[in-house]
Amino acid sequence: MKSMSKIVAVSVLTASVVYATNGDNMIGVGTQSRAMGGIGVGMGVGTDSVFRNPAWIVDLDGFNASFGATAFMPTVKAKVGPAPGLGNGEEGESKSDLSMIPTVSHSDHINENLSYGVGMFGVSGMGVDYRNEDPQKGLANMRTSLQYLRFVPSISYKYEDWRFGAGISLAYGALSMSAWMPDGVPPGQQPDPTTAKQRGGGLSEDFGIGVQVGVGYYVMPNLSVGAYYQSEVATEYEDVFDFNTDGIYDSLKLSQPAEAGIGIGYTSECKCYTIAFDYRRIMWSDADGYDAFGWDDQDVFAIGGSYNVNDFLVLRAGYNYATSPLHNKTFQAANVGGAPFQAFNVAYFNTLGFPAYSDTHYTAGLSYELSKTTGIDLAYVYAPEVTETSMQVLEASNEQQSVSATLRFKF
């Protein structure tokens, strides 16, 4: 059916963006933060504060540099039907099950009260690969890929017990997508399966810009509180896919949403352990693209801690929870990019194309000092499988594991 052709085209978009765990945002970009549930608002987490809350950069001593990466390993499955003209109800599994995400960050002092930080972080990027699946499953031979990076120069200033920070977020996005679809036909007529072809506009790239600000305050020398705000960052991918199968490649506008948060951190007087709690609000419902498809705002709760075994070894653990922005949704018809989409089309887009369902995340890790100037951080994050259904015939699931490693230098 023609509506099904539209559904398949639209699902290709979000299938390419199913990357991280709070919606399509990583719970934390740095290894120390990820090991502790994604905290970093109410206390510093090394040079990765450049991204989460730049106010804490000034507390870092000397010259610091970090080089790391995360191996992200999702297990994404989907099925449609059984229903005439949709799918046979048989499950398919995406073969795109590994993504590598880089992190590089650096900080240094300008003077006693003023510091700067620079970081490059992969914050989104993955894809699905349903090639070679039985066409009767209704998965359209989809193959997709999204990469989303942010380059963040920041500055941090301290005044007595206060810390202030600000930065510019320079974003780069690259998106490609393809799916097996028939030619478009006049309304009310059936598509001709013999005209089906692989559709995709190749790689589309764009740049965006946003700002972030943060503040921190030491209530006591070992007790801190903080708050931050990141603005929305808009990107548009031109000529990326022929959504309405008219032979002309269409553009797609997406915005990474604004978010804000508060946090608190405590360090024991003996400096043997730390514990921190953050609350963040991700404003999906106001972001271009996500608003049209009915995403709800997310409340993210993160708690994490560390324990110093000795002068060389630190153990870390954490927990992160945020209800999926698509949980138990009753989807409504929407107008996307000037084209009307039925409620079923919207449900198909969200349920199968963008299974951003993970809600609970368990984290652990460690830091080990190799020398006075060099250290290594490790983290593991596990998000148990979550399955969502909609419209009685659509179902998808998402389970996630990731391993992060960072090499640190301090002079």
C-alpha positions as CSV (number, residue, x, y, z in Angstrom):
1,M,0.0,0.0,0.0
2,K,1.1,3.6,-0.6
3,S,0.9,4.4,3.1
4,M,3.2,1.5,3.8
5,S,5.7,2.9,1.3
6,K,5.7,6.2,3.2
7,I,6.0,4.3,6.5
8,V,9.1,2.4,5.4
9,A,10.7,5.6,4.1
10,V,10.1,7.5,7.4
11,S,11.3,4.6,9.5
12,V,14.6,4.7,7.8
13,L,15.4,8.1,9.5
14,T,15.2,7.1,13.1
15,A,16.6,3.6,12.6
16,S,19.8,5.4,11.8
17,V,19.7,7.4,15.0
18,V,19.2,4.7,17.6
19,Y,22.5,5.2,19.4
20,A,22.6,6.2,23.0
21,T,20.5,5.5,26.0
22,N,18.6,8.6,27.2
23,G,16.5,8.8,24.1
24,D,19.3,9.2,21.5
25,N,21.7,10.9,24.0
26,M,24.6,9.1,25.7
27,I,24.2,8.9,29.5
28,G,27.7,10.3,29.7
29,V,30.4,11.0,27.2
30,G,33.5,10.5,29.3
31,T,34.7,7.2,30.8
32,Q,34.6,8.4,34.5
33,S,31.1,9.8,34.0
34,R,29.8,6.7,32.3
35,A,31.3,4.5,35.1
36,M,29.3,6.5,37.6
37,G,25.9,6.5,35.9
38,G,26.5,9.6,33.8
39,I,26.9,12.1,36.6
40,G,28.9,15.4,36.2
41,V,26.5,18.3,37.0
42,G,27.1,18.6,40.8
43,M,30.8,17.7,40.8
44,G,33.6,17.5,38.3
45,V,34.5,14.4,36.3
46,G,37.9,15.4,34.9
47,T,38.3,17.1,31.5
48,D,34.9,15.6,30.5
49,S,33.4,18.5,32.5
50,V,34.0,20.4,29.2
51,F,30.8,18.8,28.0
52,R,28.6,18.2,31.0
53,N,29.2,21.3,33.2
54,P,32.2,23.5,32.2
55,A,32.1,25.3,35.6
56,W,34.2,22.6,37.1
57,I,37.1,22.8,34.7
58,V,38.9,25.4,36.8
59,D,39.3,22.9,39.6
60,L,41.6,20.7,37.6
61,D,45.3,21.1,38.4
62,G,47.8,21.8,35.7
63,F,47.8,20.6,32.1
64,N,45.3,17.7,31.5
65,A,44.6,15.7,28.4
66,S,42.4,12.6,27.8
67,F,42.0,10.3,24.8
68,G,39.3,7.7,24.8
69,A,36.7,5.7,23.0
70,T,33.5,3.8,23.6
71,A,32.6,0.5,21.9
72,F,28.8,0.6,21.8
73,M,27.1,-2.8,21.2
74,P,23.3,-2.7,20.8
75,T,21.0,-5.6,20.1
76,V,18.0,-4.2,18.1
77,K,15.1,-6.4,17.0
78,A,11.9,-5.7,15.2
79,K,8.8,-7.3,13.7
80,V,5.7,-6.3,11.9
81,G,2.3,-8.1,11.8
82,P,1.2,-10.6,11.0
83,A,-1.1,-8.4,9.0
84,P,-2.0,-8.3,5.3
85,G,0.3,-5.9,3.4
86,L,2.6,-5.2,6.4
87,G,4.6,-8.2,7.6
88,N,4.4,-11.8,8.5
89,G,5.1,-11.3,12.2
90,E,8.6,-12.9,12.0
91,E,11.3,-11.2,14.0
92,G,14.4,-9.7,12.3
93,E,17.6,-8.6,14.1
94,S,19.8,-5.7,13.0
95,K,23.3,-6.7,12.0
96,S,24.7,-3.2,12.8
97,D,25.7,-4.2,16.3
98,L,29.0,-2.2,16.9
99,S,29.8,1.5,16.9
100,M,33.0,3.2,18.0
101,I,32.6,6.6,19.6
102,P,35.7,8.8,20.2
103,T,36.4,11.3,23.0
104,V,39.3,13.8,23.2
105,S,39.5,16.5,25.8
106,H,42.1,19.0,27.2
107,S,42.2,21.6,29.9
108,D,44.8,24.1,31.3
109,H,45.0,27.2,33.5
110,I,45.2,30.7,32.1
111,N,45.8,32.1,35.6
112,E,44.9,31.1,39.1
113,N,41.2,31.8,38.7
114,L,40.7,31.2,35.0
115,S,40.9,28.0,32.9
116,Y,39.9,26.8,29.5
117,G,38.9,23.4,28.2
118,V,38.5,21.9,24.7
119,G,36.8,18.7,23.9
120,M,35.6,16.6,20.9
121,F,32.9,14.1,21.7
122,G,30.9,11.6,19.8
123,V,27.4,12.0,21.2
124,S,25.3,10.1,18.7
125,G,25.9,7.6,16.0
126,M,24.8,4.1,15.0
127,G,22.6,2.4,12.5
128,V,20.6,-0.6,11.6
129,D,21.3,-3.2,9.0
130,Y,18.3,-5.4,7.9
131,R,19.8,-6.4,4.6
132,N,19.3,-10.1,3.6
133,E,16.2,-10.4,5.8
134,D,13.2,-12.0,4.3
135,P,11.2,-9.2,2.5
136,Q,8.0,-10.7,4.0
137,K,9.1,-9.5,7.4
138,G,8.4,-5.9,6.2
139,L,11.8,-4.5,7.2
140,A,12.5,-3.1,3.7
141,N,16.1,-4.2,3.5
142,M,17.0,-1.1,5.5
143,R,20.6,0.0,6.1
144,T,21.3,3.3,7.8
145,S,24.1,5.2,9.6
146,L,24.3,8.4,11.6
147,Q,27.4,10.0,13.1
148,Y,27.0,13.1,15.4
149,L,30.0,14.8,16.9
150,R,30.4,17.9,19.0
151,F,33.5,20.1,19.4
152,V,33.2,22.2,22.6
153,P,35.6,25.0,23.5
154,S,34.8,26.2,27.0
155,I,36.1,28.6,29.7
156,S,35.8,28.4,33.5
157,Y,36.2,31.0,36.2
158,K,36.3,30.7,40.0
159,Y,35.4,33.4,42.6
160,E,35.7,32.3,46.2
161,D,33.4,29.2,46.5
162,W,31.6,29.9,43.2
163,R,32.5,28.3,39.8
164,F,31.2,29.6,36.5
165,G,31.6,28.1,33.0
166,A,30.4,28.6,29.4
167,G,31.1,27.0,26.1
168,I,30.2,26.8,22.4
169,S,29.0,23.6,21.0
170,L,30.0,23.1,17.3
171,A,28.2,20.1,16.0
172,Y,28.8,17.9,12.9
173,G,26.3,15.4,11.7
174,A,26.5,12.8,8.9
175,L,23.5,10.8,7.8
176,S,23.0,8.1,5.1
177,M,20.0,5.8,4.7
178,S,18.6,3.3,2.2
179,A,15.6,1.0,1.9
180,W,13.9,-1.2,-0.7
181,M,10.7,0.6,-1.8
182,P,8.3,0.6,-4.8
183,D,7.7,3.7,-7.0
184,G,5.1,6.2,-5.8
185,V,1.6,5.9,-7.2
186,P,-1.5,8.1,-7.3
187,P,-3.6,8.2,-4.1
188,G,-5.9,5.2,-3.7
189,Q,-3.9,2.9,-6.0
190,Q,-1.7,0.0,-5.1
191,P,2.1,0.2,-5.7
192,D,3.6,-2.1,-8.3
193,P,6.1,-4.4,-6.4
194,T,8.1,-4.9,-9.7
195,T,9.1,-1.2,-9.5
196,A,10.7,-1.6,-6.1
197,K,14.2,-0.3,-5.9
198,Q,16.8,0.7,-3.3
199,R,16.4,4.3,-2.4
200,G,18.9,6.6,-0.7
201,G,20.6,9.9,-1.3
202,G,24.0,8.9,-0.1
203,L,25.8,10.7,2.7
204,S,24.4,14.0,3.8
205,E,26.3,16.3,6.2
206,D,25.5,19.5,8.1
207,F,26.9,21.6,10.9
208,G,25.1,23.2,13.8
209,I,26.0,25.5,16.7
210,G,24.7,25.9,20.3
211,V,25.8,27.2,23.7
212,Q,26.1,25.7,27.2
213,V,26.5,27.4,30.5
214,G,27.2,26.0,34.0
215,V,27.5,27.1,37.6
216,G,28.9,25.3,40.7
217,Y,29.1,26.2,44.4
218,Y,31.0,24.6,47.3
219,V,28.5,24.6,50.2
220,M,31.4,23.1,52.2
221,P,34.9,22.1,51.0
222,N,33.7,18.6,50.5
223,L,30.1,19.3,49.4
224,S,29.2,20.9,46.0
225,V,26.1,21.7,44.0
226,G,25.8,22.6,40.4
227,A,23.5,23.4,37.5
228,Y,23.9,23.6,33.7
229,Y,22.0,24.3,30.5
230,Q,22.6,23.2,26.9
231,S,20.8,24.9,24.1
232,E,19.1,23.1,21.2
233,V,21.4,22.5,18.2
234,A,19.8,22.4,14.7
235,T,21.0,20.3,11.8
236,E,19.4,19.6,8.4
237,Y,20.3,16.8,6.1
238,E,19.8,17.8,2.4
239,D,18.8,15.4,-0.3
240,V,19.2,12.5,2.0
241,F,16.3,10.2,1.0
242,D,13.4,10.0,-1.4
243,F,10.7,9.8,1.2
244,N,7.6,10.1,-1.0
245,T,9.1,8.0,-3.9
246,D,8.7,10.7,-6.5
247,G,12.3,10.4,-7.7
248,I,13.4,13.5,-5.9
249,Y,15.6,13.3,-2.8
250,D,14.1,15.1,0.2
251,S,15.8,17.0,3.1
252,L,15.3,16.2,6.7
253,K,15.6,18.6,9.6
254,L,16.6,17.3,13.1
255,S,17.5,19.2,16.2
256,Q,19.4,17.8,19.2
257,P,17.1,19.0,22.1
258,A,17.9,21.5,24.8
259,E,18.5,20.1,28.2
260,A,19.1,21.4,31.8
261,G,20.1,19.8,35.0
262,I,21.1,20.2,38.7
263,G,23.3,18.0,40.8
264,I,25.1,17.5,44.1
265,G,28.4,15.9,45.0
266,Y,30.0,14.8,48.2
267,T,33.6,13.8,48.9
268,S,34.5,12.3,52.3
269,E,36.9,14.2,54.5
270,C,39.5,11.4,54.2
271,K,39.0,11.6,50.4
272,C,38.3,7.9,50.4
273,Y,35.1,8.0,48.5
274,T,32.7,10.2,46.6
275,I,29.0,10.1,45.8
276,A,27.0,12.2,43.5
277,F,23.4,12.6,42.3
278,D,22.2,14.4,39.1
279,Y,18.8,15.3,37.7
280,R,18.5,16.3,34.1
281,R,15.5,17.3,31.9
282,I,15.8,16.6,28.1
283,M,13.3,18.7,26.1
284,W,12.4,16.4,23.2
285,S,8.9,17.8,22.8
286,D,10.3,21.2,21.7
287,A,13.0,19.9,19.3
288,D,12.4,20.1,15.5
289,G,11.6,16.7,14.2
290,Y,11.0,15.0,17.6
291,D,8.0,17.3,18.4
292,A,6.1,16.2,15.3
293,F,6.5,12.6,16.2
294,G,5.2,13.0,19.7
295,W,8.3,12.5,21.8
296,D,7.8,13.3,25.5
297,D,10.3,15.2,27.5
298,Q,12.6,13.0,29.7
299,D,13.5,13.2,33.3
300,V,16.9,11.6,33.9
301,F,18.1,10.5,37.3
302,A,21.7,9.5,37.8
303,I,23.6,8.4,40.9
304,G,27.2,7.3,41.1
305,G,30.1,6.9,43.4
306,S,33.8,6.1,43.7
307,Y,36.0,4.4,46.2
308,N,39.8,4.9,46.5
309,V,41.3,1.4,47.2
310,N,44.7,3.0,47.5
311,D,46.8,5.7,45.8
312,F,46.7,3.9,42.5
313,L,43.2,2.3,42.2
314,V,39.7,3.8,42.2
315,L,36.6,1.7,41.8
316,R,33.4,3.3,40.4
317,A,29.8,2.3,40.0
318,G,26.5,4.0,39.2
319,Y,22.9,3.8,38.1
320,N,20.9,5.8,35.5
321,Y,17.1,5.8,35.0
322,A,14.9,7.7,32.5
323,T,11.6,6.5,31.2
324,S,11.7,6.3,27.4
325,P,10.2,9.3,25.5
326,L,8.1,6.7,23.6
327,H,6.8,4.6,26.5
328,N,3.2,3.6,26.3
329,K,2.5,6.2,23.6
330,T,-0.9,6.6,21.8
331,F,0.3,8.1,18.5
332,Q,-1.5,10.9,16.7
333,A,-1.5,12.0,13.1
334,A,1.2,14.7,12.4
335,N,2.5,17.0,9.7
336,V,6.2,16.5,9.1
337,G,8.1,18.6,6.6
338,G,4.9,19.7,5.0
339,A,3.6,16.1,4.4
340,P,0.7,14.7,6.4
341,F,1.4,11.4,8.2
342,Q,-1.3,9.1,9.6
343,A,-1.2,8.0,13.2
344,F,-0.1,4.5,12.0
345,N,2.8,6.0,10.1
346,V,3.9,7.9,13.1
347,A,3.7,4.7,15.2
348,Y,5.7,2.8,12.7
349,F,8.4,5.5,12.6
350,N,8.8,5.5,16.4
351,T,8.3,1.9,17.2
352,L,10.4,0.2,14.6
353,G,12.5,2.9,13.1
354,F,13.6,4.5,16.4
355,P,13.4,2.0,19.3
356,A,14.8,4.5,21.9
357,Y,13.4,2.4,24.7
358,S,16.2,1.8,27.1
359,D,15.3,3.2,30.6
360,T,17.5,1.5,33.2
361,H,21.3,1.5,33.1
362,Y,23.8,-0.2,35.4
363,T,27.4,1.0,35.3
364,A,30.8,0.1,36.7
365,G,34.4,0.9,36.1
366,L,37.8,1.8,37.6
367,S,40.7,4.2,37.3
368,Y,44.3,3.1,37.7
369,E,47.3,5.5,37.9
370,L,50.1,4.1,35.8
371,S,52.5,6.8,36.9
372,K,52.5,10.3,38.4
373,T,51.5,11.7,35.0
374,T,49.6,8.9,33.3
375,G,46.3,7.1,34.2
376,I,43.7,4.9,32.6
377,D,39.9,4.8,33.0
378,L,37.6,1.9,32.2
379,A,33.8,1.7,32.2
380,Y,31.1,-0.8,31.4
381,V,27.4,0.1,30.9
382,Y,24.5,-2.4,30.6
383,A,20.9,-1.5,29.7
384,P,18.6,-4.5,29.9
385,E,16.3,-5.3,27.0
386,V,13.1,-3.3,26.8
387,T,10.3,-4.1,24.4
388,E,7.5,-1.8,23.2
389,T,4.5,-2.5,21.0
390,S,2.0,-0.2,19.3
391,M,-1.0,-0.4,17.0
392,Q,-1.2,-4.1,17.9
393,V,1.1,-5.1,15.0
394,L,4.3,-3.3,15.6
395,E,7.0,-4.4,18.1
396,A,10.6,-3.6,18.7
397,S,13.2,-4.2,21.4
398,N,16.6,-2.7,22.4
399,E,19.3,-4.1,24.6
400,Q,22.6,-2.3,25.0
401,Q,26.1,-2.9,26.3
402,S,29.2,-0.6,26.0
403,V,32.8,-0.6,27.1
404,S,34.8,2.6,27.4
405,A,38.5,3.3,27.9
406,T,40.4,6.5,28.3
407,L,44.1,7.3,28.6
408,R,44.8,10.4,30.8
409,F,47.9,12.6,31.0
410,K,48.6,15.3,33.6
411,F,51.5,17.7,33.9
